[in-house]
């Protein structure tokens, strides 16, 4: 009887020991798996770090190549004047011209020793012509209108013209160009192809288009047009302009860029323009971005004069892009909105403004973000 009980006890203890062993083995196996998993994670982390390190090394080598080539690449000379049908345009764009105490945007062309202004860029004949030889050209400290801060005066024996621009830098550029061209012989206005009649409702349509960016519909379009990259770019531009000028100017430029982007999107969406049409402006814009990237990498490594000359070349490239965009949008937008283009490019694309920004250590972080956005843009070919 006791023998039988002993056997039963032994039988019970056997499975209990086996279960215990299994638990111990499972614990050991789990520890082993955990150790293996940690090892793999560590290996993956090391691989990721190696990839990042390799990427940084490759980027560093690429940057070094750019730096080594900087003195030659930044000092390349290029003519920024546009030539159309044998006539050299020294400068074109929208200025607000004062007539009978009212300021109205006009499309202006500086060709040789003559200054022509039109109601819009589509007009066949200029509203006015001033031959600059013997004229006096200067910046006005006061225009009699508190809202017009940047005004130039062209004075001849026959007439006096006051014109307002959207930025101090743009004012300097126009005055310098006018003074330089006043030494040249007078020119004839450019010949233009006659455009199709646009009908009586064109003005009303343009006015409606002018309000779209602030409407509910306009806000929904903005979400489509302004992606994350563009938004980041606008934020950086806004911070830079706010630091270099003031919050009001920063708001104005941001508003201009968004409005023009929305209007361009709507024109493409309605079939009035094609997306490919804007690619004509891509070449000078891309060249400008690539040169600005080289300027950023070359700070402290090349002479100041070389950088200054490079910024002037950038100004010329951006001016060519502005002209393309102006000609594309002019048939569809009001002169007031066309003035936004001139004002925006005149401020942001000015050589003195760019040089000042690139030298300001307080703007380093925002400038680096801008350069990153430019690098991202130039990586893609359209």
C-alpha positions in Angstrom: 0.0 0.0 0.0 2.8 2.4 1.0 4.7 1.3 -2.1 1.8 2.2 -4.3 1.5 5.6 -2.7 5.2 6.2 -3.2 4.9 5.4 -6.9 2.0 7.8 -7.2 3.9 10.5 -5.4 6.9 9.9 -7.7 4.6 10.0 -10.7 3.2 13.4 -9.6 6.7 14.9 -8.9 8.0 13.9 -12.3 5.6 16.1 -14.3 6.0 18.9 -11.8 9.8 18.9 -12.3 9.3 18.7 -16.1 7.0 21.8 -16.1 9.5 23.7 -13.9 12.3 22.8 -16.3 10.2 24.0 -19.3 9.6 27.4 -17.5 13.3 27.8 -16.9 14.1 26.9 -20.5 11.5 29.3 -21.8 12.9 32.1 -19.6 16.4 31.3 -20.9 15.1 31.3 -24.5 13.3 34.7 -23.9 16.5 36.2 -22.5 18.4 34.9 -25.5 15.8 36.3 -28.0 15.8 39.6 -26.2 19.6 39.7 -26.4 19.4 38.8 -30.1 16.8 41.5 -30.7 18.9 44.1 -28.8 21.8 43.0 -30.9 19.9 43.4 -34.1 18.5 46.8 -33.0 22.0 47.9 -32.2 23.3 46.7 -35.6 20.4 48.5 -37.3 21.2 51.7 -35.4 24.9 51.4 -36.3 23.9 50.8 -40.0 21.7 53.9 -39.9 24.4 56.0 -38.3 26.9 54.7 -40.9 24.5 55.7 -43.7 24.0 59.2 -42.2 27.7 59.5 -41.7 28.3 58.4 -45.3 25.6 60.9 -46.6 27.2 63.7 -44.6 30.6 62.8 -46.0 29.3 62.8 -49.6 27.5 66.1 -49.0 30.7 67.5 -47.5 32.8 66.4 -50.5 30.2 67.9 -52.9 30.2 71.1 -50.9 34.0 71.2 -50.9 34.1 70.9 -54.7 31.7 73.8 -54.9 33.8 75.8 -52.6 37.0 75.1 -54.5 35.3 76.3 -57.7 33.7 79.3 -56.1 36.1 82.1 -57.1 35.8 81.3 -60.8 32.1 80.5 -60.8 31.0 83.5 -58.8 33.1 85.9 -60.9 31.6 84.9 -64.3 30.3 87.9 -66.1 27.0 88.0 -67.8 24.8 90.6 -69.4 21.5 91.2 -67.6 19.9 93.4 -70.3 17.1 91.9 -72.4 17.1 92.2 -76.1 13.9 92.1 -78.1 13.6 92.8 -81.8 16.9 94.6 -81.8 15.9 96.9 -78.9 17.7 96.6 -75.5 15.5 96.8 -72.5 17.6 98.1 -69.5 14.6 97.8 -67.2 10.9 96.9 -67.4 8.2 96.7 -64.7 5.2 98.3 -63.1 5.5 101.7 -61.4 2.8 103.9 -59.9 2.8 107.2 -61.8 1.2 110.3 -60.3 -1.4 112.0 -62.5 -3.6 114.8 -61.2 -2.9 113.9 -57.5 -3.8 110.2 -58.2 -1.3 107.3 -58.3 -2.0 104.7 -60.9 0.1 101.6 -61.9 1.7 101.7 -65.3 3.8 99.3 -67.2 7.2 101.1 -67.8 10.0 100.3 -70.2 13.5 101.9 -70.2 15.1 101.5 -73.7 18.2 103.4 -74.6 17.8 107.0 -73.6 14.0 106.9 -73.5 11.5 106.0 -70.8 8.1 104.8 -72.0 5.0 104.1 -69.8 1.8 102.2 -70.7 -1.5 101.7 -68.9 -0.9 97.9 -69.2 1.8 95.8 -70.8 -0.8 94.9 -73.5 -1.3 98.4 -74.8 0.0 99.1 -78.3 1.0 102.7 -77.8 2.6 104.3 -74.8 0.6 106.8 -72.8 3.8 108.8 -72.3 7.4 109.1 -73.4 10.3 110.9 -71.8 13.6 111.3 -73.5 16.1 111.4 -70.7 19.1 113.3 -72.3 19.5 116.5 -70.3 17.0 115.4 -67.6 17.4 115.5 -63.9 16.7 112.3 -62.1 16.5 111.9 -58.3 14.9 110.3 -55.3 12.3 112.4 -53.5 12.5 112.5 -49.7 8.8 113.5 -49.5 6.1 112.9 -52.2 3.3 114.7 -50.4 1.6 111.3 -49.8 2.5 109.4 -46.6 1.7 106.1 -48.2 4.2 106.6 -51.0 7.6 106.1 -49.4 9.8 105.4 -52.4 9.3 108.0 -55.1 11.6 109.1 -58.0 11.4 112.2 -60.1 12.3 112.7 -63.8 12.4 116.4 -64.7 13.0 117.7 -68.2 12.3 121.2 -69.8 8.9 119.9 -71.0 7.6 117.9 -68.1 8.0 116.5 -64.6 7.1 112.9 -63.7 6.8 111.3 -60.3 6.8 107.5 -60.0 6.5 105.3 -56.9 8.0 101.8 -56.4 7.3 99.1 -53.9 10.7 99.0 -52.1 13.7 101.2 -51.3 16.0 98.7 -53.2 13.8 98.9 -56.3 13.9 102.7 -56.1 17.7 102.7 -56.1 17.8 100.3 -59.1 15.4 102.4 -61.2 17.2 105.7 -60.4 20.6 104.1 -61.2 19.3 102.7 -64.5 17.6 106.0 -65.5 20.7 108.0 -64.7 22.9 105.6 -66.6 20.6 105.6 -69.7 20.2 109.4 -69.7 23.7 109.5 -71.4 22.4 107.4 -74.3 20.6 108.5 -77.5 16.8 108.4 -77.5 15.0 105.4 -78.7 11.7 104.5 -80.4 9.0 102.5 -78.4 9.1 98.7 -78.9 6.8 97.3 -81.5 4.1 95.0 -80.2 1.8 92.4 -81.8 -1.8 93.4 -81.6 -3.6 91.2 -79.1 -7.2 89.9 -79.4 -10.0 92.1 -78.1 -10.9 91.1 -74.6 -14.5 92.3 -74.4 -16.3 94.6 -72.0 -16.4 92.2 -69.1 -12.6 91.7 -68.8 -12.2 94.5 -66.2 -15.0 93.1 -64.0 -13.5 89.6 -64.2 -10.1 90.9 -63.2 -11.7 92.7 -60.2 -13.4 89.5 -59.1 -10.1 87.7 -59.5 -8.5 90.3 -57.3 -10.7 89.4 -54.3 -10.4 85.6 -54.6 -7.4 85.2 -52.3 -9.3 86.6 -49.4 -12.6 84.8 -50.0 -13.7 81.5 -48.5 -13.1 79.9 -51.9 -9.7 81.6 -52.1 -8.7 80.1 -48.7 -9.5 76.6 -50.0 -7.4 77.2 -53.1 -4.5 78.4 -50.9 -4.4 75.0 -49.2 -3.9 73.4 -52.6 -1.3 75.9 -53.8 0.8 76.4 -50.6 2.3 73.0 -49.7 4.5 72.3 -46.6 7.7 73.2 -48.4 6.3 76.5 -49.8 4.9 77.4 -46.3 8.3 76.8 -44.7 9.9 79.0 -47.4 7.3 81.8 -46.8 7.9 81.6 -43.0 11.7 82.0 -43.5 11.2 84.9 -46.0 8.8 86.6 -43.6 11.2 86.4 -40.7 14.0 87.7 -42.7 12.0 90.7 -44.1 10.6 91.4 -40.6 14.2 91.6 -39.2 15.6 93.7 -42.1 12.6 96.0 -42.5 9.5 95.7 -40.3 6.4 93.5 -39.7 4.2 95.5 -42.1 6.6 95.0 -45.0 6.8 91.3 -44.2 3.0 90.9 -44.1 2.7 92.8 -47.4 5.3 90.6 -49.3 3.8 87.4 -47.9 0.3 88.6 -49.0 1.6 89.5 -52.5 3.3 86.1 -53.0 0.2 84.1 -51.8 -2.2 86.2 -54.0 -0.1 85.8 -57.1 0.3 82.1 -56.5 -3.4 81.7 -56.1 -4.2 83.7 -59.2 -1.7 81.8 -61.3 -3.2 78.5 -60.1 -6.7 79.6 -61.0 -5.6 80.7 -64.5 -4.1 77.3 -65.1 -7.1 75.6 -63.6 -9.4 77.5 -66.0 -7.2 76.7 -69.0 -6.2 80.4 -69.5 -2.6 79.5 -69.0 -0.6 76.2 -69.0 1.7 75.1 -66.3 4.4 74.7 -68.9 4.2 78.5 -69.7 5.7 79.3 -66.3 8.7 77.0 -67.1 10.1 79.8 -69.2 10.9 81.6 -66.0 12.4 78.4 -64.5 15.8 78.8 -66.2 16.8 82.3 -64.8 15.2 81.3 -61.4 17.2 78.1 -61.3 20.4 79.9 -62.2 19.7 82.5 -59.5 19.2 79.8 -56.8 22.3 77.9 -57.8 24.4 81.0 -57.6 22.9 82.0 -54.2 23.8 78.5 -52.9 27.4 79.0 -54.1 27.4 82.5 -52.4 26.2 80.9 -49.2 28.9 78.2 -49.3 31.5 80.8 -50.3 31.1 83.3 -47.4 34.4 83.8 -45.7 36.2 82.0 -48.4 36.1 84.4 -51.3 36.7 88.2 -51.6 33.8 90.5 -50.7 33.8 92.0 -54.1 33.4 88.6 -55.8 30.3 88.0 -53.6 28.9 91.5 -54.4 29.3 91.0 -58.1 27.6 87.6 -57.8 24.6 89.2 -56.0 24.3 91.7 -58.8 24.2 88.8 -61.3 21.5 87.1 -59.2 19.5 90.4 -59.3 19.7 90.3 -63.1 18.6 86.7 -63.3 15.6 87.3 -61.0 14.7 90.4 -63.1 14.6 88.2 -66.2 12.2 85.8 -64.3 10.1 88.7 -63.2 9.8 89.9 -66.8 8.6 86.5 -68.0 6.0 86.2 -65.2 4.9 89.8 -65.8 4.3 89.1 -69.5 2.4 85.9 -68.7 0.0 87.4 -66.2 -0.4 90.9 -67.6 -3.4 90.0 -69.9 -5.3 88.5 -67.0 -4.6 90.7 -64.0 -5.3 94.3 -63.0 -2.4 96.8 -63.0 -2.7 96.9 -59.2 -2.0 93.2 -59.0 0.8 93.5 -61.6 2.4 96.1 -59.4 2.6 93.4 -56.7 5.0 91.4 -59.0 7.2 94.4 -59.5 7.1 95.3 -55.8 7.9 91.7 -54.6 10.8 91.1 -57.0 12.1 94.6 -56.5 12.5 94.0 -52.8 13.5 90.4 -52.5 15.6 90.3 -55.7 17.7 93.4 -54.9 21.5 92.8 -54.7 22.0 95.1 -51.7 19.2 93.4 -49.8 20.7 89.9 -50.6 24.2 91.0 -49.5 22.9 92.5 -46.3 20.9 89.3 -45.4 23.9 87.0 -46.2 26.1 89.0 -43.9 23.7 89.2 -40.9 24.6 86.5 -38.4 21.3 86.9 -36.6 19.5 85.5 -39.7 21.8 82.5 -40.1 19.1 79.9 -39.2 16.4 81.4 -41.5 18.9 81.9 -44.3 20.0 78.2 -44.0 16.4 77.2 -44.4 16.0 79.3 -47.5 19.2 77.8 -49.0 17.9 74.2 -48.2 14.6 75.1 -50.0 16.6 76.4 -53.0 18.8 73.2 -53.1 15.6 71.1 -53.0 14.2 73.1 -56.0 17.4 72.8 -58.1 17.5 69.0 -57.6 14.4 68.6 -59.8 14.4 69.1 -63.6 11.2 70.0 -65.4 
